[in-house]
Structures are given as structure tokens and as C-alpha cells.
Amino acid sequence: MNDHSTTSNLSPARSHPLGDPAAPLVPPAPRRPARESKPIEQVFRKVAVGLNTIFGPCSREAFGILMYHRVTDVIIGQPRPTWNVTPAQLEEQLSGLLRRGFQAWPLQRVLEYHEKGQALPSRVFVVTFDDGFQNNLTQALPILKKLQIPATIFLATRYLDSTQPFPSDDWFLAGSTNVPAESWLPLTTAECLRLRQSGLIELGAHTHAHDDYRGRPEYLLADLRHCVKILQEKFGIERPTFALPYGTKYNGFAGPELSEVARKAGVRCCLNTEPELVTRRSDPFDWSRMFAGDIDTSGTLAAKLGGWLSVLRRIKKLIVNSPLPPPAE
């Protein structure tokens, strides 16, 4: 993939990470277009929405965790932001879920129920945001307040108070003067305090550097402990929740080795990004989250939280992996 990150509109690259010049630099992610929905995915979504509308959730005991990142408007004539929903989309998605009888709970409350062995009510879901974009405060929080929906923001703490884009930000215009700075800037410490003061926002750990930790358990342990220390010192948070960067199992960004490191670091859970529901039998250090993006509506998210998209994926996998019948004689 070509790296389109060098343009005259981008801010100068930082020479070393803020606050820890001895730490290894995280290479910038290759810039790429926002993801488009494939035709087969569109078909699956329509079928899942229909099944969920007719039958309701296919699992009454499971719950889902939604994963957001950026919340910013699309600028006409500019590339669509990656990992984004517009403010209008966020409000439609969340208000639509509430109208369908879903109820949003804080992640910490769900963990408390799990630890006590208590069953959750039907249609509970959790809202999370990754990385810690400034627009989580300026764009998302007013909507969360309006709807009274709690959320967890997982912070990559190295980039608090930075004036540069996250190295992991793969949007063409991250750092550009052609778009509002809030669309790519990381949160500041003061802004995080304002988020906590809202009474709706919990801050969690997303590692310090947001790096590639595959096959590097010692690095992850030191990095995550540093993140936890910053959350404790700046915000008084003890034993925070934790979400792995990237978090996919098929390519090693999540798995037993990294989950065990998270236990050693003293966090309360370890979330991956497998698009599955969470059951009472699930280990909190292997809980999954479902991506919520600009190709979603409240209807498709209800189908995800209802478990129907997971069912259809499993059926597809069985069909694709099933052996071909023997040739007719």
C-alpha cells in the first residue's frame, strides 16, 4: 500500500513521542480511503435486519459492546474520514437503539454484574470509543448527554495533549489544515477531566503507545503498566478497563498471550474486536466488541446486538469451508 501521509497540508512530524523521548517511535499508519461496504455485506445486513425485525434478538442472555472511534462531519470535496460516524449518524444509531428497547449500560456496571454472577436484562449494550479523539468531547458528548447514554473512552495515553495526529490514524487528512483540527486531534488532559465530570464517561486503557505488540509480551506489559500509571496519576483511576489496539484474532492482535499480559498489568478486562456478542460464560479478558461505522444504521446495529449478523457469518463460514460433494458417476 502506498503511503499518502506526506503532503504540504500536513503538520510537521514529531521528532519523538511526547513525554517519553526514550520510547520507540511508532511508525505512522499508511493512509487509505474510508472503508466501503461490499455487496455481500449489504445483503447480509439486509437479511439480518429482517430477521431481527421479525424475531427479535436470537440470544436473550448475551449483550454487545459497540466500538466507535472518530465522530466528525464529512467535508464536501474531501476524502471521507476513516473509522468515523458523523454526529447525525451517531444520534440516529443510538436513539434508534433506545427506541427498539435497548438500554445502554456503563462497561464497569456490566463487569460488576459478571463478577457477581448476576444475569443482565435483555437488550443491554455498551458504548465505547477508541484512541481518544478531541471530537469525542466536542461532538459525541453532547449527543450522549441528550440521550443519557454512558460510554467508555479507551485512551492511548502517549498522545494526550499532543498537537499531532495519532500515528495509527490512517485518514488521508489527519493533520491537515483542510479539515477542522478536532476531527483528528487527540484529547488533552483537561478535556479528559471535563469528560469525566459529565458523569457519563469512563476512561479506560488503550495502551500507552498504541503499537504492534504481537510476539512482544514484555513490551506490552511495560507499555500497558505505563498507561495504567498515567490513568491513576492524572485521573485517579484504579484498575481501569482495557481494550487491545486493533484487537483482531486472525492476525495475532488478540489472543491468550496478550490477554494474560493484561491480567498481569492489573486491568479489569481485555477487549478484542471480534464481532461477537458476550455471554455470561465469557471471560472478561476475552470479551468482544462490534465496530459501529458510517455504513451502519440503528437497524443494522440492532441486528448486530441481536446476534443475527454473527449467525449469518457462521452459516457463511460453514458453507465456504464445507467439502465439495464427490463428482457424479
N, C-alpha and C positions, 0 to 999 in steps of 0.2 A: 504494500500500500504506500502511495506517495504521501510525504509529509508536507501539508499545505500550511504549516504553522508560521512560516516566515513571510510576513507581508509588511508593507510600510505602515499599516494601520495598527500593528500590534505594539504593546508596551515592551520596553526592553526586558530581556530575560533576567531573572535574579541570579546573582553570582553564587549564592549559597542559601540554603533554607533558613528562614527566619528563626533566630533564637538558638540554633544548633549548627554552627558552621562546620563542626567536625563530622556531622552525619553525612551519609552518602546522598548524593543528588538523585532525585527520582527523574528519570527521563520523561520528557513530555509525550503524551499520547499522540499518535498520528491523528490528524484532523480528518473528519469524514462527514458525509451527509447524514441528516437525520434518517432514522430507520423508516422504511415504508412497509406497510402491511402486504404480505404476499397473498395471492388469490386463494390458496388453500387455507390460509389462516382466516381470511374473511369468511369462507364457507364454514369453517369450524366455529367461528364466533357466532354466526347467524344460527347455526344448529343448536349451539349451547344456550344461546339466549332464548330460543324457542322452548327447549326442554325445561329451562329454569322457570320460564313463564307458566308453563303448563303444570309442572310437577313440584315446583319449589326446590329448595336445596336437597341434594341427594344424600347429604350427610347432616344429621341433626346435632351431632355432638362435636364436630370439628369447627374450627374457626380459621380465618385467614388474616394474614398480615400484608398490607399493601406497602409498596416501596415507591416513593417519589424521589425526585432529585430537584430539578430546576422548575421554577414557576415564573414564567415571563411571557409577555405578548410577543407574537411574531411580527417582525418589521417587514412591511411590504417591500419586495425587491431584494431582500437579504436572505441568505440560507436559513432554513428552519433550524431552531436550536435543537440539539440532541438532548435526550433524557429530560424531556420537558412536557409540561402541560401549561396551557395558558391559564390565567386566573379564572376566566369564564368556564373553561373546561373543568378545572378543579372544583368550582362551585357546583356545576351540573353533576359531576360524578358523585360528590359526597352528599349533596342534597337529595339526589336520586336514590342513593342507597338508603338514606333515612326514610324516604317515602315508601320504600319497599319493605320497611320493617327491620332493617339492620340497625344495630347500635354500636357506636364506637367506644372502645374502652382503652384506657392507658395500658401500655405494654407492662408496666410494673404491676398493675392490678391483675392482669391475666396471669403473670408469673406467680403472684401470691395465691391465686386460686389453684394453679397447678401444684404448687408446693404443698398445699393443704389437702390435695386430692379432691377438691370440690369441682363439680360439673359446671360448665359455663352455660348460660342461657343460649338458646338457638339464635343464630344470626349475629353473633358478636364478631367485630373485626377491629383491627388495629391499624393506625396510620403511622407511617414512618417516612422520614426524609434522609437522604444520604449526603454526606460531604460537609454540608453547612454553608449553603449559598445565602448571600445577603437577601435575596428575594424571598427566602423562607420567612423573613421578618416583614418585609415591605409588602409582599403580595399574598403570601399564603396565610399569615397570621390573621389579617382582617376577616378572611373567609372562615377560618377555624373558629374565630370568636363569634361571628354571625351565626354559625351552625352549632356552636358549643361542642366542637369535636376536639378531643385531646390528640396529641401526636408526640412522637419521639424524633429528635433530630440527632443523627449519628455524626459526630464531629471528627474530621481529620485534623487533629489539634496543631500540627506543624504550621498550618496555614491560617490560623486565627490571626487577625489584624494584618494580613498580607494585602498588598495593593496589586498583586499579580494573580493571574488565573491559577486554578488548581492544575498541576501537571497532568492529572488524569482527565481534564476537561478536553474532550475531542471535538468540540464545536469549532467550525471554521472561524467564527468571530469572537471566540473567547479572548479577551484582552483588547478588542478593537474599540476604537472611538466611534464607530458607525452604529453602535447599539448602546443602550443605557448600561452604565457600569454595573448596576445592580443585577443585571442578567448573568454576570459571570463572577463578580467579586465574592470572595469568602466573607463570612461573618467576622465581626470584631468581638473582642471580649465584652465590651459594653453592650453590644447588640444581643449577645447571648444572655446577659443578665436581664435585659428587657424581655426576652422571650420567656425566661423562667418566671419573671414577675407576673406574666399574664395568667399564671395558674393552669394553663393548658399544655405547656410544653415541658417535656422531659429531655434532658441532654444525655446522649449515650456516646460510647466509644466507637470509633471507626478506624482505629489505629492512629498512630502519630503521623506517619509518612504517606499512608495510602499507597504502598509499594506492592511489588510482586513478592509474596512470601512463600511461594511454592518450593518445597525442599529446603527451606531455611527456617526451621522451627526456632532456633536460638535467636535469630534476628527478629522474628515475630514476637517472641516472648519479651525481649528487651524493649522493642518498639511499643508494644501494647502496654507494658508496665509504665513507660514514659507517658503515654496518652492518659492512662488512669491517674497517674500522679498529677498531671495538669488539670484534669477534671476535678480532682479533690482540692487542689490548691486554689484554683480560680473560682470554683463554683460550689465547693463543699459537698461534692457528690461522692458517696461511698458505694463501692461495689456497683458500678454502672452496668447497664445493659451494653451489649456489643454486637455489631454486625460486621462480618468479614467484607473487605473490599472485593468487588467483582463477585465472589461467592458462588461460582458455578462448580459443580462436582465433576462434570465430564472431563474438564481440563485441569483439575487439581487445585482450583482456587478455594475449594472447601473439601472437607473430609475429616476422618478420625484424627489424623495427626494434628491438624490445625485446631480442631475442637479441643483436643487435650491440652494444647498450649494455652488456649483461652481459659480453661479451668485453672491452670497453674497461675495465670495472671490475676485471678481473683475477680473476674467479671461474673455477672449473674446469668448470662446466656450467651449463645453464639449462633447468630442467624446467618443462613446462607440465602441464595437466590434461586433455589429450585422452585418452580411454580406449583407448589403443592399446598394443601391445607394442613393444619396442625391438629393432631388428635390428642386425647388425654394420655395415650401411651407414648407419645413422642418425647424424646429427650430435649430439654430446652437448649442444649448445646448442639442440636441438630434441627432446630426449627427452621422452616422455610418461609420465604416471602415471595409475593407475586408483584411483578412490575406493573405499574399503572402509568400509562403514557398518553400521548396525544392521539393515538389511534383507538383509545378506549372511550366508552360512554358509561353512564351509570348502569346500563343494561348489560354490557359485556363484563363490567366489574362484578355485578351481581351474579352473573353466570360463573365467573372465576371463584367467587366466595361461596357459591353454591356447590362447587365441586364438579360441575359439568364439563368444563374445559379439560380438567385432569382426566376424567373418564374417557373423553374422546381421544386425548393423546395416547392413553394406554391402549385403546382399541386400535388406533393407527399403528402403534408400535407392534402390536401382535400381528396385524395384517402384513406389515412390511417385513417382519422377521420370520414369518411362518414359512416353512419349506414349501417349495413348489410341488404340486401333485405329479406323480410319475406320468410319463407320456402314455397315451392310449395305445394299446397294441392293435 
